[in-house]
Amino acid sequence: MNSNLARDARGTAARGPHPSFAAVASGDEPDARWWAAPLVGTLVAPLGAYAVSGTQDMWAAAPFMLVGSLVVAFALIVPSWFLARTRRRHRARVVLAAFGTGAAVLFPYMVATAGWMVFLVMLLTGNVDS
């Protein structure tokens, strides 16, 4: 007997709802290219971090900048690999990959800006001895 057949009260076989005919909510259909944004972010982020650290001679002077930029970038990119693979989550995957790639490139500048701001606040409040 077919597993989709159910017996009604008269003992005759009646067809139950078939799983392939179930309604799919809008946006819950599978995304065929779910992997594109996370893959691009995973490949471009290290290249951007490498390019920025190479132009500012950070390899010998401050290697933590390269490591920090990769850690921050991948902390944003890795979750995009594990989101639901539906069209509804497509924008979230693209945004996470884009922010991760941007963080990899901008991390050294953000750290330098924060350092200068701390220095200026300390200078203006009298906490720096000259």
BARO-598177 format. One record per residue: residue in three letters; x, y, z of N, C-alpha, C, O in turn. Coordinates in nm, 2 decimals. Atoms other than C-alpha are relative to their C-alpha. Example, Ala and Ser with C-alpha at 12.3 -4.5 7.8 and 13.67 -1.06 7.14 Angstrom:
2
ATOM rest n.east n.north   n.up ca.east ca.north  ca.up c.east c.north   c.up o.east o.north   o.up
ATOM  ALA   0.09   -0.12   0.00    1.23    -0.45   0.78   0.09    0.12   0.00   0.19    0.12   0.07
ATOM  SER  -0.09   -0.11   0.00    1.37    -0.11   0.71  -0.08    0.11   0.08  -0.03    0.22   0.09
END
This chain:
130
ATOM rest n.east n.north   n.up ca.east ca.north  ca.up c.east c.north   c.up o.east o.north   o.up
ATOM  MET   0.08   -0.12   0.00    0.00     0.00   0.00   0.09    0.12   0.00   0.19    0.13   0.07
ATOM  ASN  -0.07   -0.13   0.01    0.12     0.35  -0.08  -0.01    0.07   0.13  -0.11    0.08   0.19
ATOM  SER   0.00   -0.07  -0.13    0.22     0.55   0.22  -0.08    0.13  -0.01  -0.12    0.18   0.10
ATOM  ASN   0.08   -0.12   0.01    0.03     0.85   0.08  -0.15   -0.03   0.01  -0.23    0.07   0.01
ATOM  LEU   0.14    0.04   0.00   -0.30     0.66   0.09  -0.04   -0.02   0.14   0.03   -0.07   0.23
ATOM  ALA   0.05    0.01  -0.14   -0.51     0.68   0.40  -0.14   -0.07  -0.01  -0.21   -0.04  -0.11
ATOM  ARG   0.13    0.07   0.00   -0.82     0.47   0.48  -0.11    0.09   0.06  -0.08    0.14   0.17
ATOM  ASP   0.10   -0.08  -0.06   -1.14     0.66   0.54  -0.10   -0.09   0.07  -0.07   -0.21   0.09
ATOM  ALA   0.09    0.08  -0.09   -1.44     0.54   0.75  -0.06   -0.11  -0.08  -0.09   -0.21  -0.01
ATOM  ARG   0.06    0.11   0.08   -1.58     0.32   0.46   0.11   -0.10  -0.03   0.07   -0.21  -0.09
ATOM  GLY  -0.11    0.10   0.03   -1.24     0.14   0.43   0.06    0.02  -0.14   0.14   -0.06  -0.18
ATOM  THR  -0.05   -0.03   0.14   -1.17     0.29   0.08   0.13    0.09   0.02   0.14    0.17   0.11
ATOM  ALA  -0.13   -0.08   0.00   -0.83     0.44   0.01  -0.03    0.14  -0.05  -0.09    0.16  -0.16
ATOM  ALA   0.01   -0.14   0.04   -0.83     0.81   0.00   0.13    0.07   0.00   0.22    0.04   0.09
ATOM  ARG  -0.13   -0.06   0.01   -0.54     1.02  -0.11   0.01    0.12   0.10  -0.08    0.20   0.12
ATOM  GLY  -0.03   -0.11  -0.10   -0.39     1.25   0.16   0.08    0.11  -0.08   0.11    0.09  -0.19
ATOM  PRO  -0.08   -0.10   0.07   -0.21     1.57   0.08   0.14   -0.04  -0.03   0.21   -0.10   0.06
ATOM  HIS  -0.14    0.04   0.05    0.11     1.51  -0.11   0.09    0.11   0.04   0.06    0.23   0.02
ATOM  PRO  -0.10   -0.10  -0.04    0.42     1.69   0.03   0.05    0.09  -0.11   0.08    0.21  -0.08
ATOM  SER  -0.06   -0.09   0.11    0.53     1.82  -0.31  -0.10    0.11  -0.04  -0.06    0.20  -0.11
ATOM  PHE   0.10   -0.10   0.03    0.20     2.01  -0.34  -0.02    0.11   0.11  -0.11    0.19   0.10
ATOM  ALA   0.02   -0.09  -0.11    0.24     2.20  -0.01   0.04    0.14  -0.05   0.13    0.16  -0.13
ATOM  ALA  -0.03   -0.14   0.03    0.23     2.58  -0.04   0.13    0.04   0.06   0.16    0.01   0.18
ATOM  VAL  -0.12   -0.05  -0.05    0.56     2.75  -0.01  -0.02    0.15   0.02  -0.07    0.22  -0.06
ATOM  ALA   0.02   -0.14  -0.03    0.56     3.09   0.16   0.09    0.08  -0.08   0.20    0.04  -0.13
ATOM  SER  -0.08   -0.08   0.08    0.69     3.38  -0.03   0.14    0.03   0.06   0.14    0.07   0.18
ATOM  GLY  -0.14   -0.02  -0.06    1.07     3.41   0.02   0.06   -0.12   0.06   0.18   -0.12   0.08
ATOM  ASP  -0.06    0.12  -0.06    1.11     3.06   0.15   0.04   -0.10  -0.11   0.09   -0.21  -0.07
ATOM  GLU  -0.04    0.09   0.11    1.19     2.91  -0.19   0.16    0.00   0.01   0.22    0.10   0.05
ATOM  PRO  -0.14    0.01  -0.01    1.55     2.79  -0.21   0.07    0.10  -0.09   0.03    0.13  -0.20
ATOM  ASP  -0.08   -0.10   0.07    1.82     3.03  -0.33   0.11   -0.08  -0.07   0.19   -0.14   0.00
ATOM  ALA  -0.09    0.08   0.08    2.02     2.86  -0.61   0.15    0.05   0.02   0.24   -0.03   0.02
ATOM  ARG  -0.14   -0.06  -0.01    2.32     3.10  -0.56   0.02    0.05   0.14   0.08    0.16   0.15
ATOM  TRP  -0.02   -0.04  -0.14    2.32     3.12  -0.18   0.15    0.02   0.03   0.18    0.10   0.12
ATOM  TRP  -0.14    0.01  -0.03    2.70     3.06  -0.18   0.08    0.12  -0.06   0.19    0.13  -0.02
ATOM  ALA  -0.08   -0.10   0.08    2.80     3.35  -0.41   0.05    0.11   0.09   0.17    0.14   0.09
ATOM  ALA  -0.04   -0.11  -0.09    2.81     3.64  -0.15   0.10   -0.05   0.11   0.20    0.02   0.12
ATOM  PRO  -0.11    0.04  -0.10    2.99     3.44   0.13   0.13   -0.04  -0.07   0.23   -0.01  -0.01
ATOM  LEU  -0.13    0.04   0.07    3.24     3.30  -0.12   0.08    0.13  -0.04   0.20    0.13  -0.02
ATOM  VAL  -0.07   -0.13   0.04    3.32     3.65  -0.26   0.06    0.07   0.12   0.17    0.12   0.11
ATOM  GLY  -0.05   -0.06  -0.12    3.35     3.79   0.09   0.12   -0.07   0.06   0.22   -0.01   0.10
ATOM  THR  -0.11    0.08  -0.06    3.58     3.50   0.20   0.12    0.02  -0.09   0.23    0.01  -0.03
ATOM  LEU  -0.12   -0.01   0.09    3.81     3.55  -0.10   0.05    0.15  -0.01   0.17    0.17  -0.01
ATOM  VAL  -0.04   -0.14   0.01    3.81     3.93  -0.12   0.05    0.06   0.13   0.14    0.15   0.12
ATOM  ALA  -0.04   -0.05  -0.13    3.85     4.01   0.25   0.15   -0.01   0.03   0.22    0.08   0.06
ATOM  PRO  -0.14    0.02  -0.03    4.20     3.86   0.29   0.09    0.08  -0.11   0.19    0.13  -0.07
ATOM  LEU  -0.07   -0.07   0.10    4.31     4.02  -0.04   0.00    0.15   0.03   0.10    0.22   0.02
ATOM  GLY   0.01   -0.14  -0.03    4.19     4.36   0.07   0.09    0.03   0.13   0.16    0.13   0.13
ATOM  ALA  -0.09   -0.02  -0.12    4.36     4.32   0.41   0.15    0.00  -0.03   0.23    0.08   0.02
ATOM  TYR  -0.14    0.02   0.04    4.68     4.21   0.25   0.04    0.13  -0.08   0.16    0.18  -0.06
ATOM  ALA  -0.03   -0.12   0.08    4.67     4.51   0.00   0.02    0.12   0.09   0.11    0.20   0.07
ATOM  VAL  -0.01   -0.12  -0.09    4.61     4.77   0.28   0.12   -0.01   0.09   0.20    0.08   0.11
ATOM  SER  -0.12    0.02  -0.09    4.88     4.62   0.51   0.13    0.01  -0.08   0.23    0.05  -0.02
ATOM  GLY  -0.12   -0.01   0.09    5.12     4.61   0.22   0.03    0.14  -0.03   0.15    0.18  -0.04
ATOM  THR  -0.02   -0.14   0.04    5.07     4.97   0.12   0.05    0.09   0.12   0.11    0.19   0.10
ATOM  GLN  -0.03   -0.08  -0.12    5.12     5.09   0.48   0.12   -0.06   0.08   0.15   -0.02   0.19
ATOM  ASP  -0.12    0.07  -0.06    5.43     4.87   0.56  -0.03   -0.05   0.14   0.04   -0.02   0.23
ATOM  MET   0.04    0.05  -0.13    5.25     4.70   0.84   0.05   -0.14   0.03   0.03   -0.19   0.14
ATOM  TRP  -0.04    0.13  -0.02    5.40     4.36   0.79   0.10   -0.01   0.11   0.09   -0.10   0.20
ATOM  ALA  -0.11    0.01  -0.11    5.71     4.43   1.01  -0.04    0.09   0.12  -0.01    0.05   0.23
ATOM  ALA   0.03   -0.10  -0.11    5.58     4.73   1.21  -0.11   -0.04   0.09  -0.11   -0.03   0.21
ATOM  ALA   0.12    0.03  -0.08    5.24     4.62   1.32  -0.08   -0.12  -0.07  -0.18   -0.10  -0.13
ATOM  PRO   0.07    0.12   0.06    5.14     4.26   1.21  -0.13   -0.03   0.06  -0.22   -0.09   0.00
ATOM  PHE   0.13    0.03  -0.07    4.85     4.26   1.46  -0.11    0.07  -0.08  -0.22    0.03  -0.07
ATOM  MET   0.11   -0.07   0.08    4.67     4.50   1.22  -0.05   -0.10  -0.11  -0.17   -0.10  -0.13
ATOM  LEU   0.05    0.10   0.10    4.66     4.23   0.95  -0.08   -0.11   0.07  -0.19   -0.15   0.02
ATOM  VAL   0.07    0.11  -0.07    4.56     3.96   1.20  -0.14    0.06   0.05  -0.24   -0.01   0.04
ATOM  GLY   0.12   -0.05  -0.05    4.30     4.19   1.36  -0.10    0.03  -0.11  -0.22    0.00  -0.10
ATOM  SER   0.10   -0.02   0.11    4.15     4.29   1.02  -0.06   -0.13  -0.05  -0.18   -0.13  -0.09
ATOM  LEU   0.05    0.13   0.05    4.12     3.92   0.92  -0.10   -0.05   0.11  -0.20   -0.11   0.07
ATOM  VAL   0.09    0.05  -0.10    3.96     3.83   1.26  -0.14    0.07  -0.01  -0.24    0.01   0.00
ATOM  VAL   0.13   -0.08   0.01    3.70     4.11   1.24  -0.07   -0.03  -0.13  -0.19   -0.05  -0.12
ATOM  ALA   0.07    0.03   0.13    3.63     4.04   0.87  -0.07   -0.14   0.01  -0.18   -0.15  -0.03
ATOM  PHE   0.05    0.13   0.00    3.58     3.67   0.92  -0.11   -0.02   0.11  -0.20   -0.10   0.10
ATOM  ALA   0.11    0.00  -0.10    3.37     3.73   1.24  -0.13    0.05  -0.07  -0.24    0.01  -0.02
ATOM  LEU   0.13   -0.05   0.07    3.12     3.91   1.00  -0.03   -0.10  -0.12  -0.15   -0.11  -0.14
ATOM  ILE   0.03    0.08   0.12    3.16     3.68   0.70  -0.05   -0.15   0.03  -0.13   -0.20  -0.03
ATOM  VAL   0.03    0.14  -0.03    3.14     3.33   0.86  -0.15   -0.02   0.03  -0.20   -0.12  -0.02
ATOM  PRO   0.14    0.02  -0.01    2.78     3.37   0.98  -0.08   -0.01  -0.12  -0.19   -0.07  -0.13
ATOM  SER   0.07    0.00   0.12    2.67     3.43   0.63   0.00   -0.13  -0.07  -0.09   -0.16  -0.15
ATOM  TRP   0.00    0.13   0.05    2.77     3.08   0.54  -0.11   -0.09   0.06  -0.15   -0.19   0.00
ATOM  PHE   0.09    0.08  -0.08    2.53     2.94   0.80  -0.15    0.05   0.00  -0.23   -0.02   0.07
ATOM  LEU   0.14   -0.04   0.01    2.21     3.14   0.73  -0.08   -0.09  -0.08  -0.03   -0.17  -0.16
ATOM  ALA   0.09    0.08   0.08    1.91     2.97   0.59   0.02    0.03  -0.15   0.04    0.14  -0.19
ATOM  ARG  -0.03   -0.01   0.15    1.96     2.91   0.21  -0.13    0.03  -0.08  -0.16   -0.04  -0.17
ATOM  THR   0.12   -0.04   0.06    1.64     3.09   0.11   0.02    0.14  -0.06   0.11    0.21  -0.02
ATOM  ARG  -0.01   -0.14   0.05    1.57     3.40  -0.09  -0.02    0.11   0.10   0.03    0.22   0.09
ATOM  ARG   0.03   -0.10  -0.10    1.45     3.57   0.22   0.13    0.04   0.07   0.14    0.16   0.12
ATOM  ARG  -0.13   -0.03  -0.07    1.81     3.55   0.37   0.11    0.05  -0.10   0.22    0.07  -0.05
ATOM  HIS  -0.09   -0.04   0.10    1.98     3.66   0.05   0.07    0.14   0.03   0.19    0.15   0.03
ATOM  ARG  -0.05   -0.14  -0.03    2.01     4.03   0.15   0.09   -0.01   0.12   0.19    0.06   0.13
ATOM  ALA  -0.08    0.01  -0.12    2.15     3.94   0.49   0.14   -0.06  -0.03   0.24   -0.02   0.03
ATOM  ARG  -0.13    0.06   0.04    2.42     3.72   0.33   0.09    0.10  -0.07   0.21    0.11  -0.05
ATOM  VAL  -0.07   -0.10   0.07    2.52     4.00   0.10   0.05    0.11   0.09   0.16    0.16   0.08
ATOM  VAL  -0.04   -0.10  -0.10    2.53     4.26   0.38   0.11   -0.04   0.09   0.20    0.03   0.11
ATOM  LEU  -0.11    0.05  -0.09    2.74     4.05   0.61   0.13   -0.02  -0.08   0.24    0.02  -0.03
ATOM  ALA  -0.13    0.01   0.08    2.99     3.97   0.33   0.05    0.14  -0.04   0.18    0.16  -0.03
ATOM  ALA  -0.05   -0.14   0.03    3.01     4.34   0.23   0.06    0.07   0.12   0.16    0.13   0.11
ATOM  PHE  -0.06   -0.06  -0.12    3.06     4.46   0.59   0.13   -0.07   0.04   0.22    0.00   0.08
ATOM  GLY  -0.12    0.07  -0.03    3.32     4.19   0.64   0.11    0.04  -0.09   0.23    0.06  -0.04
ATOM  THR  -0.10   -0.04   0.10    3.51     4.29   0.33   0.04    0.15   0.03   0.16    0.18   0.03
ATOM  GLY  -0.04   -0.14  -0.04    3.49     4.66   0.43   0.07    0.01   0.13   0.17    0.09   0.14
ATOM  ALA  -0.07    0.00  -0.13    3.60     4.59   0.78   0.15   -0.05  -0.02   0.24    0.00   0.05
ATOM  ALA  -0.14    0.05   0.02    3.91     4.40   0.65   0.08    0.11  -0.06   0.20    0.12  -0.03
ATOM  VAL  -0.08   -0.11   0.07    4.01     4.70   0.44   0.01    0.12   0.10   0.12    0.19   0.10
ATOM  LEU   0.00   -0.12  -0.08    3.92     4.97   0.69   0.05   -0.02   0.14   0.07    0.08   0.22
ATOM  PHE  -0.04    0.02  -0.14    4.04     4.81   1.02   0.12    0.08   0.04   0.12    0.14   0.14
ATOM  PRO  -0.12   -0.07  -0.04    4.39     4.96   1.02  -0.03    0.15   0.02   0.02    0.22   0.11
ATOM  TYR   0.04   -0.14  -0.01    4.23     5.31   0.96  -0.08    0.02   0.13  -0.07    0.13   0.19
ATOM  MET   0.09   -0.02  -0.12    3.97     5.26   1.24   0.09   -0.01   0.12   0.07    0.07   0.22
ATOM  VAL  -0.08    0.01  -0.12    4.24     5.15   1.49   0.09    0.13   0.01   0.11    0.18   0.12
ATOM  ALA  -0.08   -0.12   0.00    4.46     5.45   1.39  -0.08    0.12   0.04  -0.03    0.20   0.12
ATOM  THR   0.09   -0.11  -0.04    4.17     5.69   1.42  -0.03   -0.01   0.15  -0.03    0.09   0.22
ATOM  ALA   0.03    0.01  -0.14    4.08     5.55   1.76   0.12    0.03   0.09   0.11    0.10   0.19
ATOM  GLY  -0.12   -0.04  -0.08    4.44     5.58   1.88   0.03    0.15   0.00   0.06    0.20   0.11
ATOM  TRP  -0.02   -0.15   0.00    4.47     5.94   1.77  -0.11    0.07   0.08  -0.08    0.17   0.15
ATOM  MET   0.10   -0.06  -0.09    4.14     6.02   1.94   0.03   -0.01   0.15   0.01    0.08   0.22
ATOM  VAL  -0.04    0.02  -0.14    4.26     5.87   2.27   0.11    0.09   0.03   0.11    0.15   0.14
ATOM  PHE  -0.11   -0.09  -0.03    4.58     6.06   2.24  -0.05    0.15   0.01   0.00    0.22   0.10
ATOM  LEU   0.05   -0.14  -0.01    4.40     6.39   2.17  -0.08    0.03   0.13  -0.07    0.13   0.19
ATOM  VAL   0.08   -0.02  -0.12    4.16     6.34   2.46   0.09    0.00   0.12   0.07    0.09   0.21
ATOM  MET  -0.10    0.00  -0.11    4.45     6.26   2.69   0.08    0.13   0.00   0.10    0.19   0.11
ATOM  LEU  -0.08   -0.12   0.01    4.64     6.56   2.56  -0.09    0.12   0.05  -0.04    0.21   0.13
ATOM  LEU   0.09   -0.11  -0.04    4.34     6.80   2.61  -0.04   -0.01   0.14  -0.08    0.10   0.20
ATOM  THR   0.04    0.01  -0.15    4.26     6.67   2.96   0.12    0.01   0.09   0.10    0.00   0.21
ATOM  GLY  -0.12   -0.01  -0.09    4.62     6.70   3.08   0.05   -0.12   0.05   0.13   -0.12   0.15
ATOM  ASN  -0.06    0.12  -0.05    4.70     6.34   3.11   0.12   -0.05  -0.07   0.16   -0.16  -0.06
ATOM  VAL  -0.12    0.04   0.07    5.00     6.34   2.88   0.11    0.09   0.05   0.10    0.21   0.04
ATOM  ASP  -0.11   -0.08  -0.05    5.33     6.45   3.03   0.10    0.02  -0.12   0.13   -0.08  -0.19
ATOM  SER  -0.09   -0.02   0.11    5.57     6.61   2.79   0.14    0.02   0.04   0.23    0.03  -0.04
END
